Amino acid sequence: MIFKNSVIRTVMLTALCLGLFILFASVYEQSRVEVLDVWAMKNVSVIHQPALNDSFTFLTNIASRPYQYAIFIFFAVIWLIGERKWIEPFVLGICLFGIRFENQWFKEWFERDRPMYDRVIEITGYSFPSGHAMISIAFFGLLTYLLVQNYSLLYRYRKFMYVVTALFIGSVGFSRVYLGVHYPTDVLGGFAAGGTWLLICILLYKWLNHVIKRNVSYE
């Protein structure tokens, strides 16, 4: 019953995130939304200064592909070799590589041009949804969830862990707007799409654990 209720809640949250993504994907080209996007970009660009530029560039780099792969390999080695666990690295790998593929596919589908308002860094490619927002919430969100579920000390401080992770992910999303490479709707759409994939991966993790525990109890 506990497993069933947990799955139902997760499925409902997944549907909510998916609905939000569909909403953002449907409205970002509307004139009123575009006006708000441009207004936000212009107002954020007003606070540009060298110290903040360096800070947000550093933050956005931490959430980039090389660091994600390095973090994934680090924990995969710990779980596979050190602890003889395969579900955690398996699901985390599906999360990371799946979300990167999804983001590329979405960008090629929507083909939204990037904003051109006082860019702090230069970047190519399409804009919607934000890859940093989408991948960060899925990958770092799942990583935190797996750490909390696997280690009693971290589970004891799970609220703190989730809050810190949420602040980091939110800051990464804001950094993309601050640096002038994404509109706010790109970031919000990325969070919604990434949140959907995060919850799907959590469902997969719960299902695999449930199946293994059930099989063990039958032996």
CORTAUR-V268025 format. One line per field, one symbol per residue. psi: psi as a letter, one per 40 degrees, with the letter a starting at -180 (. if undefined). burial: + if it has 9 or more other ideal C-beta (glycine too) atoms within 8 Angstrom, else -. A space follows every 50 residues. Layout:
# CORTAUR-V268025
psi = ???
burial = ???
This chain:
# CORTAUR-V268025
psi = ddddddddddddddddddddddddddedeiddddddddddddddddehid ddddddddddddeiddddddddddddddddddefhddddddddddddddd ddddddddddfhiiifgfhdihiiiidhihddddddddddddddddddde hdddddfdddddddddddddddddddddeeeiiddddddddddddddddd ddddddddddddddddde.
burial = -----++--++-++--++-++-+++-++----++-+++-+++-++--+-- -++--++-++--++--+++-++--++++++----+-++++++++++-+++ -+++-++--+-+-++-+-+++----+++++++++++++++++++++++-- ---++--+--++--+--++-++++++++++++++++++++++++++++++ ++++++++++-+-------
